[in-house]
Amino acid sequence: MTLNINVPGGKSEITIERGALSEAGRLLDLNRKVLIVTDSGVPSEYSAKVASFCKQPVTVTIEQGEKSKTLANFELLCKTMLENDFTRSDCCVAVGGGVVTDITGFAAACYMRGITFYNIPTTLLSQVDASVGGKTAVDLCGVKNIVGAFHQPEKVIIDPDTLSTLDKRQFSSGMAEAIKMAVSFDSDLFELMENNDISLILDSVISRSVALKASIVMKDERENGLRRTLNFGHTVGHAVETLSGLLHGESVAVGMCFMCSDKVRERLVPLLNKFDLPVSTDIPADELCKVLIHDKKMSGDTINVIRVESIGTCEIRKMPKDEFIKSLGA
């Protein structure tokens, strides 16, 4: 399956196909210097496979986890390209999860004011969400994704076979983002996940989630309106992630439960439970609020929140900050 995103910021071609990693030499232009970025949690054979297709590969492996999405590692990637005489005609390839695709894309966006980059997401979360759409960023002072740029990957290779090495917790974290897409935009997809073993429908869940995101990005590349709806669960979720040991998808699962109606929650909670995802937090509301004041969706004394009142639809609400904080139980 091939999908295309065509926006003012560039074109992005997305290939979703089992075994596609082995076709990277055909699908990507690697006959040049290539910075391959991966992390310590990704099987080394994935980046080695990509390197085998490159004319001049340079591989950087960062530590696994959100703690690596820093300006220091961003500098490391840019410095590595500079020391290896990369030019504007060279490229970057991210091989890994959302941390890798975010930081690699940001380095590609900034080095020489922008060079080509490709995404090869190897986690479910990055396949259904992080690798598509052109958002790149690093964290700063405990605030997620506060320094970044929009920079579309020229191509994305999604190979569901790479998920065979993913542990159960990471897989469930990725399912939270797929559930987010379904509960916000596609009631049929939500029902499909409710009523079927994920092993039987995984390829469909990935392709339908990516297709939904692609359609939204093409209508609103820079998150001026519609694309904000992709942040369902993320406002509270980012605060939970910052203050806890939860993974991104786990934190989004908690955040979704705060931002939906009772009737939605009645179906959402059992689906989240199906994948052992958390549905609540013990973090005091006042602690969450201290983090939330730095959220990019905050504007003056108001905040844009995404609410789901019925499965398959969502809406953007501008809430006074005090009212939003009260809704958290503070």
N, C-alpha and C positions, 0 to 999 in steps of 0.2 A: 504494500500500500504506500502511495506517495501523496503527501499533502504539500501545498505551497502557501506561504505567507508572503504577500506583496504589499508593502507599506512604504511610506516616504523614506523611512530609515534603511530600506534595503529589502532584498528578496531572500527568503529562507525556504529551502527545500527539505522536507522531512520524510525520511524513508523508515517505514515500520515493517520489519521483516525478520523472521527467525534466520539466524546465520549471517545477518548483514555485516557483522563485525569483520568477518572473513572477506567481505567485499569492499572494505574501506579503500583499498588501493584503486579500485575502479570508480567508486562513488565520490572520492575526494581528490583534489589536486594536491598531491604530496610530493611532486617532483621539484622540491625546493627545500630550504631550511624550514624545519617544523619544530616548534616548541610543544612537546607533549607534556601535559600536566595531569598527574594522577595523585592518589593518596595512599597511605600505608594500609588502608583497609580494602583496597581494590586488588584482586588477583593480578600479579605482575604480568601474567601471560596476556592480559588484555592490552596493556600499553605496549608490550613487546610485539604483539601482532601488528599494531598500528605502525610501530617503528620499522618493522620489516618492509613496509611499503614506501618508506620515506627516503628521499635522496640524501638528506642530511638531518637526521633526527637528533634532538637534544631533549632529554627527559628529566623532568623535575618531579620529585615525589614529596608531597607535603604530608604532615601528620593528619590522620583521620579526625574529623569532628569540626564542629562550628568554631572551636577555639583557633582554628587555622585560618579563618576568613578575616585576616588582619591586613593593615597597611604594610606591616613588615614583610609578609609573604607576597603581597602585591609588588612591593619594591624588589623582592627577590626575583620574581618572574621578569620584571622589566630589566633588571640588572643582568640577568642571564641572557636575555635577548641582545642587550647592548654588547656584552662581552663576547658574544658569538657572532657579532656583526650582522644581526638581522636587519633587513631593509623592509620597505613598505610592500615589497612583492612576496615576502615570506608570510608564514601563518602560524597560528596556535591551534592545538587540538586538546580539548578537555576530555579526559577519559575517567569518569567517576560519577559521584553523586552531585547534589546541589551545591555543596561548598566548592567543589572543583569547577563546576560549570560557571558559577557566579564569579569567582576570582579570576579564572582564566579569561572570561569574557571581558571583565573590567580591564585587565592588563592589555588585552588586544584592542580595546576601545581607546586606550590612552597612549600606547606606544606609537611614536611617530604620528600621533593624532588619529590612529585607527588603522589596524591591519585586519586581514581576514581571519576569522576563527570558525572552527567546527566543533560541534558538540557530539560526543558519544556517551550518552548517559547509561550508567550501569546499575543504578538503583531504581526501584519502582517510582519513588517520589520524583526523581529527576526525569524519568521517562514520561510521566503523566503531567509534569508541571514545570520544574525548574529549568529544563534545557530548552524550552520553547518560549518564544515571545520577546527575547532581546533584553530582558532585565539583567543587569550585571551589577555587582556591588560587593563591598566589604563592610564589616562591622566596625564601630568605633566607640570606645568608652562604654561598652556594654549595650549599645543601641544597635539593633540589627539593620543592616542594609542602608545605613544612613549616608554612606559615601559611595556613589556609583554612577552609572550611565546607561542609557539605552543603546545597545549595539547588537544588531541582529546577527545570529550565527548564519553563515552562508548556507551551511547544510547541517542537518541533524540526522544521525544514524541511531535508530532505536531497535535494538536486538533483544527481544524478550528472553532469548537463551542465556543472556548474561545474568539473569535473575536467579539462575539455578544455584549460584554461590552466595546468595543473599541470606542473611540469617532471618529468623522469624520476626524478630522485633523490628528490624529495618523494613522488612516487607510490609508489616502492618502499618508502620509509619507512612509508607507510600500509599497504602490503601486509604488513609485519611484524606489525602488530597483528591483521590479519585471519588471518594464519597462526597467530598465538598462539591466537586463538579456536578455530580448527579443530583444532590439535594438542592442545588441552586438553579440548575438549568434543564435537567433531564429526568423526569419522573419514571420513564420506562427503564432507564439505566439503573436508577435506584432500586426499582422492583426486581430487575435482573440480579442485582447483587444480593438482595434480600433472600431470593428463592433458589439460588444456585451455589454449588461448590465453586469457589473462585478458580480452582484449577481447570475447570471446564470452560470458563468464560474470560480468562485473563487477557488473551489477545484482543478480544472485543472491548473489554474495559479500557485497555490502554489506547486503542485506536479511537474509540469514541470520546475519551477524555481529551486526547490531543486535538481531535477535530473540533470539539467545542471551544477549547482555548484558542485555536488558530482562528476560528471565525470571529471571536471577540477581539483578538489582537488586531485583526485587519480593519475592524470598525473603530478601534480606539487604541492606537499604538502607544501613546504617551500617557495613558491612564488619566485622561481629562474627564471621563464620565463612565461609560459602560464598563471599561476594564476594571474599575474599582470594585465591581461586584465579585471579581476573582479573589478579593480579600476577605470573603466570608470566613469567619472563625479566626482571622489573623490578628485583629486588633487586640483582643484579650490573649490570643494564642502567643503572640510575640512576647508579651509581658510574662506569661507563664513560662515560656522557654528560657527567658533571661534569668528568672528567679528560681528555676528548678533544674533537675537533672534530666528532664524529659527531652525526647527528640522533637524535631520540628513538627512532624505529623501528629505525634501524640499531643503536643501543645495545641495544635489547630483543632484536634478532636474536642478538647476541653473548651476551646473558644467557641466552637460551633454551638455547643450546648447552652451557652450564655445568650446567643443571638438568634434564637428561633422561638416559635410559638410552642405552647404546650402540646398541641396536636402533632406538630412536627417532631418534637422531642420524643413522643411516644413511639415513633418508628425509628428515629435516628439513634437513640440510645441502644436498642437491641442490635442494630447493625454495627455500631461501634464495638459493642461487647463481642460480637461475632469474631472480631479481629483483635480482641484483647486490648482495645484502646481505652484510655481513661476518659471519663465523662465528667469529672469534677476536680477541684483542687482545694487543698487546705491552706493555700497562700492567702493571708488576710487581704481584703479588698483595698485597704489603704496602701499596702505594699505594691499591689498591682498598679494602683493609680500613680505612684511615684515614677514608675517606668512608662506608663501610658502617656504622660505629658510630653514625652519626646517622640511620640509616634508621628509618622509623616502624614497621617490622616487628620491630625489635630490642626485646627486653624483658629487662632485667637481663642475665644471662649466656647467654640463649638468643635464637634468631631463628627466626621462622616463614618457612620456605621452601616454594615450590611445586615439586613434582617431577612429571615425566611419565614413567611407566614404559612406557606403551603409547599409541599414537595414539588420541586421543579420550577419554582419562581423565586425571585429575590428582589429586593429593593434597597436603594441607598437612602438613608435617613440622616439628616443633619440634626444632631442632638446637642443641646447645651451641655457643656462639660459637667456641670453639677448634676444634671439629670442622669447623664450616662454613669457617673460615679455612683449615684444612688442606686442605679439598676444592678450594680455589682454587689450591693449589700453593704456599702460603706456608710 
